[in-house]
Amino acid sequence: MDRTDINCLLTVEADPGGAWKNHIGLLPTLFDYAKIDPLRTYAAVCGPPVVYKFILQRLLDLGFPKNRILMSLERRMKCGVGKCGHCSIGYKYT
């Protein structure tokens, strides 16, 4: 199903083989391609903790209020979507 209200941007850090057809670069660089109104948008961030400080700073630089930035508690990221269970604390997913 095609949707006009979602714009999914994908990136990889490097593509030595040249097969990747989307963006190449670190995650914060995707903000250069996103059209975001920080006062009408919530940012939900999940991933390895090392990424948080870079994404958080970029969101603040873009004008996101702190109460519109949601960050995951996941510390041992594996799959990134909740299937492997590393993000669960008891019966709750973080």
ZABANU-848673 format. One record per atom (N, C-alpha, C): x, y, z. Coordinates in steps of 0.2 Angstrom, whole numbers, padded with zeros to 4 digits, always signed. Atoms other than C-alpha are relative to their C-alpha. Example, Ala and Ser with C-alpha at 12.3 -4.5 7.8 and 13.67 -1.06 7.14 Angstrom:
residues 2
+0004-0006+0000;+0062-0022+0039;+0004+0006+0000;-0004-0006-0001;+0068-0005+0036;-0004+0005+0003;
END
This chain:
residues 94
+0004-0006+0000;+0000+0000+0000;+0004+0006+0000;-0004-0006+0001;+0007+0017-0005;-0003+0005+0005;+0002-0005-0005;+0006+0030+0009;+0003+0007-0002;-0003-0007+0001;+0009+0049+0007;+0002+0003+0006;-0001-0003-0006;+0010+0052+0025;+0007-0003+0004;-0006+0003-0003;+0026+0042+0028;+0006+0001-0005;-0005+0000+0004;+0043+0045+0021;+0006-0004+0004;-0005+0004-0003;+0055+0031+0025;+0007+0001-0003;-0007-0002+0003;+0074+0036+0023;+0004-0006+0003;-0005+0005-0002;+0087+0022+0024;+0007+0002-0001;-0007-0002+0001;+0106+0023+0026;+0004-0006+0002;-0005+0004-0002;+0121+0012+0028;+0006+0004+0001;-0007-0004-0001;+0138+0018+0035;+0004+0000-0006;-0004+0001+0006;+0147+0011+0020;-0003-0005-0005;+0002+0005+0005;+0144+0001+0004;+0006-0001-0005;-0005+0002+0004;+0160-0006-0002;-0001-0003-0007;+0002+0004+0006;+0151-0017-0015;-0003+0004-0005;+0004-0004+0005;+0141-0003-0023;-0007-0002-0001;+0006+0002+0001;+0125-0012-0021;-0006+0004+0003;+0005-0003-0004;+0116-0001-0009;-0003+0006-0005;+0003-0005+0004;+0103+0010-0018;-0003+0006+0004;+0002-0006-0004;+0099+0022-0004;+0005+0004+0002;-0005-0005-0002;+0108+0035+0006;+0006-0004+0003;-0006+0003-0003;+0126+0031+0012;+0003+0005+0005;-0002-0004-0005;+0132+0039+0028;-0003-0001+0007;+0002+0001-0007;+0130+0040+0047;-0008+0002+0001;+0007-0002-0002;+0112+0041+0054;-0002+0007+0000;+0002-0007+0000;+0112+0059+0058;-0001+0004-0007;+0000-0004+0006;+0115+0064+0040;-0007-0001-0004;+0007+0001+0003;+0097+0058+0035;-0004+0006+0002;+0004-0006-0002;+0090+0074+0044;+0001+0005-0006;-0001-0004+0005;+0097+0083+0029;-0005-0001-0006;+0004+0002+0005;+0085+0074+0018;-0008+0000+0002;+0006+0001-0003;+0070+0074+0030;-0004+0007+0000;+0004-0006-0001;+0056+0088+0029;-0004-0001+0007;+0003+0001-0007;+0052+0089+0048;-0002+0007+0003;+0002-0005-0004;+0042+0102+0057;+0000-0002+0008;-0001+0002-0007;+0049+0100+0075;-0006+0001+0005;+0005-0002-0004;+0034+0108+0083;-0006-0004-0001;+0005+0004+0002;+0022+0096+0075;+0002-0008+0000;-0002+0007+0001;+0032+0080+0076;+0003-0003+0006;-0003+0004-0006;+0038+0067+0089;+0006-0004-0003;-0006+0004+0002;+0055+0059+0087;+0000-0006+0005;-0001+0006-0004;+0056+0041+0093;+0006-0003-0002;-0007+0002+0001;+0074+0035+0094;+0001-0007+0003;-0002+0006-0003;+0079+0017+0096;+0007-0002-0003;-0006+0002+0003;+0096+0009+0093;+0005-0001+0006;-0005+0000-0005;+0113+0007+0102;+0001+0006+0003;-0001-0007-0003;+0116+0020+0115;+0006+0004-0002;-0005-0004+0003;+0132+0026+0106;-0003+0005-0005;+0003-0005+0005;+0120+0034+0093;-0004+0005+0003;+0005-0005-0003;+0109+0043+0106;+0003+0007+0000;-0002-0007-0001;+0120+0058+0109;+0001+0004-0006;+0000-0004+0006;+0122+0062+0091;-0006+0001-0003;+0007-0001+0003;+0104+0060+0086;-0003+0005+0005;+0004-0004-0005;+0098+0069+0102;+0003+0007-0002;-0003-0007+0001;+0110+0084+0098;-0003+0003-0007;+0003-0002+0006;+0104+0084+0080;-0007+0003+0000;+0007-0001-0001;+0086+0084+0085;-0001+0007+0004;+0000-0007-0003;+0089+0099+0097;+0002+0005-0004;-0002-0005+0005;+0098+0108+0084;-0005+0002-0005;+0006-0001+0004;+0083+0106+0073;-0006+0004+0003;+0005-0003-0003;+0072+0114+0086;-0005-0004+0003;+0004+0004-0003;+0064+0099+0093;+0000+0002+0008;+0001+0000-0007;+0057+0102+0111;+0002-0006+0003;-0002+0006-0003;+0064+0090+0123;-0006-0005+0002;+0006+0004-0001;+0046+0084+0127;-0003-0004-0006;+0002+0003+0006;+0044+0078+0109;+0005-0005-0002;-0005+0005+0002;+0059+0067+0109;+0000-0006+0005;+0001+0006-0004;+0056+0049+0115;+0006-0005-0002;-0006+0005+0001;+0071+0037+0117;-0001-0006+0004;+0001+0006-0002;+0071+0019+0120;+0005-0002+0006;-0004+0003-0005;+0079+0010+0135;+0005-0006-0002;-0003+0006+0002;+0086-0004+0125;+0008+0001+0000;-0008+0000-0001;+0105-0007+0129;+0003-0005-0004;-0003+0005+0004;+0108-0023+0120;-0003-0002-0007;+0004+0000+0006;+0101-0020+0103;+0002-0006-0004;-0001+0005+0005;+0100-0035+0091;-0004+0001-0006;+0004+0000+0006;+0086-0035+0079;-0003+0007-0002;+0002-0007+0001;+0080-0017+0081;-0008+0001-0001;+0008-0001+0000;+0061-0021+0080;-0003-0004+0005;+0004+0003-0005;+0057-0031+0095;-0001-0008-0001;+0001+0007+0001;+0058-0049+0088;+0004-0004+0004;-0004+0005-0004;+0073-0056+0097;+0000+0000+0007;+0001+0000-0007;+0068-0051+0114;+0005+0004+0004;-0005-0004-0003;+0084-0041+0119;-0003+0006+0003;+0003-0006-0002;+0073-0026+0122;-0005-0001+0005;+0005+0001-0005;+0061-0034+0134;+0003+0000+0007;-0001+0000-0007;+0061-0031+0153;-0006-0003+0003;+0006+0004-0002;+0049-0044+0160;-0004-0001-0006;+0005+0001+0006;+0034-0043+0148;-0001+0007-0004;+0000-0006+0003;+0037-0025+0143;+0006+0001-0005;-0005-0001+0005;+0047-0020+0127;+0002+0007+0001;-0002-0006-0001;+0058-0005+0129;+0003+0003-0006;
END
